[in-house]
Amino acid sequence: MAALATLTALAASCKKAAPARDAAATPPPVDAAPWVTPSLVIDRVEVSLGTIPDAVVSSRELGRQLARCLIEAGDVVVALARQVPAGRRPVPAAIALGFDAATTPDGADRVVTLTASVTWQAPVALPAPRFELAAQGPILDGRTDVATVAVIERLREEACRGLAAQIELLAADDLAPGLAADDPTLVQWTLALIAARRPPGLGAAVAALLERPPPVGDAALAALVALGDPATVSALTAQVDLSDAARLGATLDAVIAIGGPDAEAFLQVLTAHRSPDVAARATAGLAELRQRRP
């Protein structure tokens, strides 16, 4: 475990403290409107080595290295609340790293898995960053310990990059670039943030991702429902396969949740669907939307 004292020392060496804040001023909540850019205040990093012996690698050193990497990345992650720049919301958080290792059945390689996650220390209406990865390396001269350390070092660097990318988007004012990321995990993360924050103007960009395979397509559907923009219903219904019962059911639920004239028109068509269940759901949904009219 990387203790608070370690993080404090790291912060002093990695960045200058921001000007002192007025203790009497209470910043607005991070999930309030308008959006208040957060800075994560990481007070500890907990490391679990799983099946990896403590003699092979230092859990404390792994936590210290990850904390330093994230703090050096910018002002989105700090060690002390007073280092949060003016105008940002301090969000207390902790990081957990979980490792595990095993040898492949043929005895040739060492496989190490990593889970890196952020935990909010107070209620925050935002998803928490989480990063999972596995890697393997060859075992030479029977030295499983050397192979394990080499793979862990690679994973530690990837954990820093993965968490830093998610945290950067978490604090971003504009989430549109995240939707265009090459990494599908980052796209899915951006969609989760959109569902939580519900920023305006992204409905069309989210709808363009509906045809992507799961989990991105499913995350796009959830984000559209959260945005609740009736203008996106036409894009939502245009890509639905009426013969795919599971997808059709999810689309029906989404259309009913969003509502609007296009939703009513779509449901009206489906009241004549050959499936009695679909027809009944469409009829009930259409009645619900009509009751919700102003």
C-alpha positions, 0 to 999 in steps of 0.5 A: 500500500502506498501511504498518504505520506508517500503520495504527499512527498510525490506531489511536492516533487511532481508539481507545484501546489495551486494557490490556497483556496478559500476554505469557506467557499463550498464548490458546487457538486461535480454532477451539478449543472453547469458542469464543474471540471473535477480533479481527482484527489488520490489519497492512497493506492492499494496493491494486491499481488494475488498469487505472486509472492511478495519477495518477487515484487514490491507492492508498495513500490508498484503503488508508488510508481503508479501514483507518481505516473498519474500525478505527473500526467497533469492537474487532473490527479493530485495528492492533496486537495489544496493542489486542485486548481481554482474553479475545479471540484476536488473528488476524493478517490483511491486506486486499487491494483490487483495482480495475479499470475500463472504459468501456461500449461506448456510451462513456456510463458508466464501470464499476468493479469491486472485490474486497475480501478478507481473508487470514489470516497464520497458519492459522485454521479460519475462512473469510476475509471476501471482498466483490465489487461493481461499479458504474458512473457517467456520463462527463460532458464526456469526463472518464473520470477524474472518473467513475472517481474518483466510482465508486471512492468509492462502492465504497470505502464499500460495501467498508467496509460489506460487510467490516465486516458479515462481520467482525462476524459472524465475531466474533459469539457468536450467528450466528442473526441472520445467517441472517435478514439481508436480504442473501443474500450475508450469509446465505451468509457466515453459513452458511459460518461455521456450517459452520466453527464448528459451533455448537449449536442452529442446525440448524432455522434452517439447514434452513429455508434449504434451499429458497432458490435457489443459492448460499444453498440449497447453502450451507445443505446444506453447513452441515447436513452440517457440523453433523451433527445427525440431527434435521435429516434429516427437514427435509432429505429433506422438500424433495427432488425425487426426479426432480431427479437432481443435487439428489437426489444431493446430498441422498443424500450429505448424508443419509449423512454426517449419519446417524441413524434418519431417514437410514436410513429415507430410504435404505431407501425409495430402495433401490427407486428406479427409477434403478439408480444411485440405488438402488445409492447408497442401498443402499451408504449404508444399509449404511454407516450400519448399520456406523457404529451404536454 
